[in-house]
Amino acid sequence: MKQLDPLFFPKSVALVGATPDPAKLGGIVLRNLLRLKGTVYSVNPKYGEVLGIPSFPSVTELPETVDLSVILRPAAEVPALLEAHRGKARFVLIVSAGFAEAGAPELQADIIRIGREGGLRLVGPNCLGLYNPRHRLDTMFLPHACLKRPKSGNVAVVSQSGAVMICLLDAIRMSNTGISKVVNYGNAVDLDAPEVYRYLADDGDTAVVVSYLESVGDGRAFLDAARFLSDRKPLLILKAGKGAGGGAAAFSHTGRLAGNYEVFHSLMNHYGLHEAADFDELLDGAKAVSYQRPAPGTRVCIITNGGGSGVLAADECTRRGLELPCLPEGVLRGLRASFPSFYTVANPIDLTGQVRVDDYREALFAVRDVCDGFLVIALTGVAGVTLRLADHLREFREQVGKPLVVHIAQGGVAPRLIRLVERAGIPVYPSPERAVRGLASLLVKGEPHG
Amino acid sequence: MKQLDPLFFPKSVALVGATPDPAKLGGIVLRNLLRLKGTVYSVNPKYGEVLGIPSFPSVTELPETVDLSVILRPAAEVPALLEAHRGKARFVLIVSAGFAEAGAPELQADIIRIGREGGLRLVGPNCLGLYNPRHRLDTMFLPHACLKRPKSGNVAVVSQSGAVMICLLDAIRMSNTGISKVVNYGNAVDLDAPEVYRYLADDGDTAVVVSYLESVGDGRAFLDAARFLSDRKPLLILKAGKGAGGGAAAFSHTGRLAGNYEVFHSLMNHYGLHEAADFDELLDGAKAVSYQRPAPGTRVCIITNGGGSGVLAADECTRRGLELPCLPEGVLRGLRASFPSFYTVANPIDLTGQVRVDDYREALFAVRDVCDGFLVIALTGVAGVTLRLADHLREFREQVGKPLVVHIAQGGVAPRLIRLVERAGIPVYPSPERAVRGLASLLVKGEPHG
């Protein structure tokens, strides 16, 4: 058994501060925890039973040593509660806020000391904790009516911030991808990103790791773990707290110094680690690598039915260091022979507003061997783009297997087409530039992953 | 009457290449044109009548000189057709492609000459033309089933590319804003951006102009017109064809050289003209200035219920040259007195996942006088964010009047809340960084517009 298995697959969970009241955090978390594939205990001296499970006055009374205990009580009560956990829990998740991030570093020092002396592993404080759909583990104090959970999938999320974590969860759900494991570790008094990275590196359910950071405790340990992970699967990191204002905000958020961003950034670069510039870029990259595996090479062909959209995509390719090679004379001749004279046969290939859907197929297969990645732009405002495009894209993807992303914009068959294309394992993006950002994370300059 | 009035408000329009067949471009455009507040004539020797309107064998037979004639016939036929227009039309819109952009510069030279000799103003070729909802003018060859038209509003679109124009139209519709006038001028053999900019500068229906360019014919004329316009109302420009690949793509797209982007960029900067980096940024800025008027000052206050989202927004403020001032001691003291100790009272103000909706109101009014613009972040995954937030935001906007934008993410009441907030004249964005980009276009370093 690996070290973090009891955290992600707990056989038994205690909730300190459980209540039957659905309007209170303790009532929300209890309802979410009751879905667990395992035993759940309530700890609350006010009740003998809560929502059909036994409730104990203190963790000391629990009938077993639980894998995970979740504390939902005010910060001032946490040290005494933690003392009581000695020998009764492996991991203790402290959801409560009000520690270093709120100007109470001594309270935080107390819980660190108690955890060490008691042999307790700590997660948090000031966090939402865990979500593992395969084990139906969910410690988030967010009602399902407010946050729909994403389905089971291959994306892991490691986030210092709870807010960014829930934004990522929702965005991943909307991307038609799914989640392997999620952890939000807040002030990180014990469990921190490096340990989770190493665990996920060997996790068979996880194909890609998306990580949001504001601060790094031990820089060396962080970089080593990040490299260990990213040698095995794609790791996308968004580091916030970059400027003066953001750095100060990051400090008040989790009580750790954001550090000098320039130093962080140059070390990331030096170690070949991939960094996203902002939330949308993190998401666009994550979507791509959750759909397809990265492959070597940087030569891109753009096939579009809108000239301007092709130009915007070409600009973004240049910014991302992707090439738009000239197509070989033989390929050009073949395409010119089959297409009307007003199509532009070059790279981008512009099939214009008068496109017929089979033109996309012809263009794709003509360039299959001369490029490493492909961007198809389909503006559905014109009548020639039909749902059959999804069949052509699926066929190309199955036969050729190289990275392929699609930008579909507005109107007509767009919603149905997007669904069909994504079901075929091809990610769709809402703007030309975002599609190129997705493609860029699938095209690696050195060796492929895996 | 201003020079471009017959173009945007034609009393009579002829369609050369009209057909009753709804599957052909001539059938689609005819259906869209028939909504016009004015007279429409078909020109097609095959018919005596099309869809209930008279059809003439040639423009020479038209019973009047039309304000606008639209040519939908293949490129090779256009010179002869254009000859026939002499004295029969003020403006001729050439939708057809197949000129300089398709390697036929001599055909393009022909139509330029014929237009000049015949005293005809030309739009295009290789374009979609015009959309003016107030006059129900619509020359686009896109069926309504494929592209829903945005409602009437205050945003003008001036686009060299038809594809980017239709993407903008759809995005503007989704932003709950509306359109004043749209023109897509393609290869720009006669009508070009500068003339349109000057017309829109004095257009009472237009509050903001969004412009997509790939090339600029006369650089001096362009910059003069852009300054003339942007002295009167916000002008947002996206210049594509930036890198080597994009520049080549832009050339094959409209047959004009993209020019050296660095030179363009530094001139734009020099003249204080606003340039968007990509499609999404163009859209985010346009949305903001279509909802609210820009105001002077760069001091921003962020009020959030998610710490990490606040940090990401703070980072983007730094990148955009916006300040996050420390709040005065009196303001801090007041907020600390009313809020729980685990809220972070600083800038950003972090109301945490335990926020109550009235806390937003309290925070906003506390900082009203110490900042120039405000970003409210509401993560609806937590139970405390209710629809009443829209009332608080409306009240603040009405009483204080300073720029205010909102980021709302995922779940629960989000869709209804977004609608209510936008109805109150406050733009909502899907990520912290995009919200800051919107706010940045409302905060001007020098004098305010208007």
HADDOCK unambig.tbl for C-alpha pairs under 7 A between the chains (distance, minus, plus):
assign (segid A and resid 97 and name CA) (segid B and resid 342 and name CA) 6.12 0.50 0.50
assign (segid A and resid 98 and name CA) (segid B and resid 341 and name CA) 7.00 0.50 0.50
assign (segid A and resid 98 and name CA) (segid B and resid 342 and name CA) 4.70 0.50 0.50
assign (segid A and resid 102 and name CA) (segid B and resid 342 and name CA) 5.50 0.50 0.50
assign (segid A and resid 102 and name CA) (segid B and resid 344 and name CA) 6.47 0.50 0.50
assign (segid A and resid 142 and name CA) (segid B and resid 381 and name CA) 5.89 0.50 0.50
assign (segid A and resid 142 and name CA) (segid B and resid 382 and name CA) 5.41 0.50 0.50
assign (segid A and resid 145 and name CA) (segid B and resid 412 and name CA) 5.65 0.50 0.50
assign (segid A and resid 146 and name CA) (segid B and resid 380 and name CA) 6.41 0.50 0.50
assign (segid A and resid 146 and name CA) (segid B and resid 381 and name CA) 4.63 0.50 0.50
assign (segid A and resid 146 and name CA) (segid B and resid 382 and name CA) 6.37 0.50 0.50
assign (segid A and resid 146 and name CA) (segid B and resid 383 and name CA) 6.80 0.50 0.50
assign (segid A and resid 146 and name CA) (segid B and resid 411 and name CA) 4.98 0.50 0.50
assign (segid A and resid 146 and name CA) (segid B and resid 412 and name CA) 3.66 0.50 0.50
assign (segid A and resid 147 and name CA) (segid B and resid 381 and name CA) 4.91 0.50 0.50
assign (segid A and resid 147 and name CA) (segid B and resid 410 and name CA) 6.90 0.50 0.50
assign (segid A and resid 147 and name CA) (segid B and resid 411 and name CA) 4.78 0.50 0.50
assign (segid A and resid 147 and name CA) (segid B and resid 412 and name CA) 6.18 0.50 0.50
assign (segid A and resid 148 and name CA) (segid B and resid 411 and name CA) 6.45 0.50 0.50
assign (segid A and resid 161 and name CA) (segid B and resid 307 and name CA) 6.81 0.50 0.50
assign (segid A and resid 161 and name CA) (segid B and resid 308 and name CA) 5.06 0.50 0.50
assign (segid A and resid 163 and name CA) (segid B and resid 306 and name CA) 4.68 0.50 0.50
assign (segid A and resid 163 and name CA) (segid B and resid 307 and name CA) 6.50 0.50 0.50
assign (segid A and resid 163 and name CA) (segid B and resid 308 and name CA) 5.73 0.50 0.50
assign (segid A and resid 163 and name CA) (segid B and resid 309 and name CA) 6.23 0.50 0.50
assign (segid A and resid 164 and name CA) (segid B and resid 308 and name CA) 5.64 0.50 0.50
assign (segid A and resid 164 and name CA) (segid B and resid 309 and name CA) 5.97 0.50 0.50
assign (segid A and resid 167 and name CA) (segid B and resid 409 and name CA) 6.39 0.50 0.50
assign (segid A and resid 167 and name CA) (segid B and resid 410 and name CA) 6.63 0.50 0.50
assign (segid A and resid 170 and name CA) (segid B and resid 410 and name CA) 5.82 0.50 0.50
assign (segid A and resid 240 and name CA) (segid B and resid 311 and name CA) 6.35 0.50 0.50
assign (segid A and resid 240 and name CA) (segid B and resid 312 and name CA) 5.80 0.50 0.50
assign (segid A and resid 240 and name CA) (segid B and resid 315 and name CA) 6.84 0.50 0.50
assign (segid A and resid 241 and name CA) (segid B and resid 311 and name CA) 5.92 0.50 0.50
assign (segid A and resid 241 and name CA) (segid B and resid 315 and name CA) 6.15 0.50 0.50
assign (segid A and resid 242 and name CA) (segid B and resid 315 and name CA) 5.72 0.50 0.50
assign (segid A and resid 243 and name CA) (segid B and resid 315 and name CA) 5.65 0.50 0.50
assign (segid A and resid 243 and name CA) (segid B and resid 318 and name CA) 5.85 0.50 0.50
assign (segid A and resid 245 and name CA) (segid B and resid 314 and name CA) 5.71 0.50 0.50
assign (segid A and resid 245 and name CA) (segid B and resid 315 and name CA) 6.71 0.50 0.50
assign (segid A and resid 245 and name CA) (segid B and resid 318 and name CA) 6.71 0.50 0.50
assign (segid A and resid 245 and name CA) (segid B and resid 324 and name CA) 6.19 0.50 0.50
assign (segid A and resid 246 and name CA) (segid B and resid 311 and name CA) 5.09 0.50 0.50
assign (segid A and resid 246 and name CA) (segid B and resid 312 and name CA) 6.98 0.50 0.50
assign (segid A and resid 246 and name CA) (segid B and resid 314 and name CA) 4.59 0.50 0.50
assign (segid A and resid 246 and name CA) (segid B and resid 315 and name CA) 4.69 0.50 0.50
assign (segid A and resid 249 and name CA) (segid B and resid 311 and name CA) 5.50 0.50 0.50
assign (segid A and resid 249 and name CA) (segid B and resid 348 and name CA) 6.39 0.50 0.50
assign (segid A and resid 250 and name CA) (segid B and resid 311 and name CA) 5.75 0.50 0.50
assign (segid A and resid 252 and name CA) (segid B and resid 344 and name CA) 6.81 0.50 0.50
assign (segid A and resid 253 and name CA) (segid B and resid 307 and name CA) 5.58 0.50 0.50
assign (segid A and resid 279 and name CA) (segid B and resid 431 and name CA) 6.99 0.50 0.50
assign (segid A and resid 306 and name CA) (segid B and resid 163 and name CA) 4.68 0.50 0.50
assign (segid A and resid 307 and name CA) (segid B and resid 161 and name CA) 6.80 0.50 0.50
assign (segid A and resid 307 and name CA) (segid B and resid 163 and name CA) 6.50 0.50 0.50
assign (segid A and resid 307 and name CA) (segid B and resid 253 and name CA) 5.58 0.50 0.50
assign (segid A and resid 308 and name CA) (segid B and resid 161 and name CA) 5.06 0.50 0.50
assign (segid A and resid 308 and name CA) (segid B and resid 163 and name CA) 5.74 0.50 0.50
assign (segid A and resid 308 and name CA) (segid B and resid 164 and name CA) 5.61 0.50 0.50
assign (segid A and resid 309 and name CA) (segid B and resid 163 and name CA) 6.23 0.50 0.50
assign (segid A and resid 309 and name CA) (segid B and resid 164 and name CA) 5.95 0.50 0.50
assign (segid A and resid 311 and name CA) (segid B and resid 240 and name CA) 6.34 0.50 0.50
assign (segid A and resid 311 and name CA) (segid B and resid 241 and name CA) 5.92 0.50 0.50
assign (segid A and resid 311 and name CA) (segid B and resid 246 and name CA) 5.09 0.50 0.50
assign (segid A and resid 311 and name CA) (segid B and resid 249 and name CA) 5.50 0.50 0.50
assign (segid A and resid 311 and name CA) (segid B and resid 250 and name CA) 5.74 0.50 0.50
assign (segid A and resid 312 and name CA) (segid B and resid 240 and name CA) 5.79 0.50 0.50
assign (segid A and resid 312 and name CA) (segid B and resid 246 and name CA) 6.98 0.50 0.50
assign (segid A and resid 314 and name CA) (segid B and resid 245 and name CA) 5.67 0.50 0.50
assign (segid A and resid 314 and name CA) (segid B and resid 246 and name CA) 4.58 0.50 0.50
assign (segid A and resid 315 and name CA) (segid B and resid 240 and name CA) 6.83 0.50 0.50
assign (segid A and resid 315 and name CA) (segid B and resid 241 and name CA) 6.13 0.50 0.50
assign (segid A and resid 315 and name CA) (segid B and resid 242 and name CA) 5.72 0.50 0.50
assign (segid A and resid 315 and name CA) (segid B and resid 243 and name CA) 5.62 0.50 0.50
assign (segid A and resid 315 and name CA) (segid B and resid 245 and name CA) 6.69 0.50 0.50
assign (segid A and resid 315 and name CA) (segid B and resid 246 and name CA) 4.68 0.50 0.50
assign (segid A and resid 318 and name CA) (segid B and resid 243 and name CA) 5.81 0.50 0.50
assign (segid A and resid 318 and name CA) (segid B and resid 245 and name CA) 6.70 0.50 0.50
assign (segid A and resid 324 and name CA) (segid B and resid 245 and name CA) 6.18 0.50 0.50
assign (segid A and resid 341 and name CA) (segid B and resid 98 and name CA) 6.97 0.50 0.50
assign (segid A and resid 342 and name CA) (segid B and resid 97 and name CA) 6.10 0.50 0.50
assign (segid A and resid 342 and name CA) (segid B and resid 98 and name CA) 4.65 0.50 0.50
assign (segid A and resid 342 and name CA) (segid B and resid 102 and name CA) 5.45 0.50 0.50
assign (segid A and resid 344 and name CA) (segid B and resid 102 and name CA) 6.44 0.50 0.50
assign (segid A and resid 344 and name CA) (segid B and resid 252 and name CA) 6.83 0.50 0.50
assign (segid A and resid 348 and name CA) (segid B and resid 249 and name CA) 6.38 0.50 0.50
assign (segid A and resid 380 and name CA) (segid B and resid 146 and name CA) 6.43 0.50 0.50
assign (segid A and resid 381 and name CA) (segid B and resid 142 and name CA) 5.91 0.50 0.50
assign (segid A and resid 381 and name CA) (segid B and resid 146 and name CA) 4.64 0.50 0.50
assign (segid A and resid 381 and name CA) (segid B and resid 147 and name CA) 4.94 0.50 0.50
assign (segid A and resid 382 and name CA) (segid B and resid 142 and name CA) 5.41 0.50 0.50
assign (segid A and resid 382 and name CA) (segid B and resid 146 and name CA) 6.37 0.50 0.50
assign (segid A and resid 383 and name CA) (segid B and resid 146 and name CA) 6.82 0.50 0.50
assign (segid A and resid 409 and name CA) (segid B and resid 167 and name CA) 6.38 0.50 0.50
assign (segid A and resid 410 and name CA) (segid B and resid 147 and name CA) 6.92 0.50 0.50
assign (segid A and resid 410 and name CA) (segid B and resid 167 and name CA) 6.63 0.50 0.50
assign (segid A and resid 410 and name CA) (segid B and resid 170 and name CA) 5.87 0.50 0.50
assign (segid A and resid 411 and name CA) (segid B and resid 146 and name CA) 4.97 0.50 0.50
assign (segid A and resid 411 and name CA) (segid B and resid 147 and name CA) 4.78 0.50 0.50
assign (segid A and resid 411 and name CA) (segid B and resid 148 and name CA) 6.47 0.50 0.50
assign (segid A and resid 412 and name CA) (segid B and resid 145 and name CA) 5.65 0.50 0.50
assign (segid A and resid 412 and name CA) (segid B and resid 146 and name CA) 3.66 0.50 0.50
assign (segid A and resid 412 and name CA) (segid B and resid 147 and name CA) 6.19 0.50 0.50
assign (segid A and resid 431 and name CA) (segid B and resid 279 and name CA) 6.98 0.50 0.50
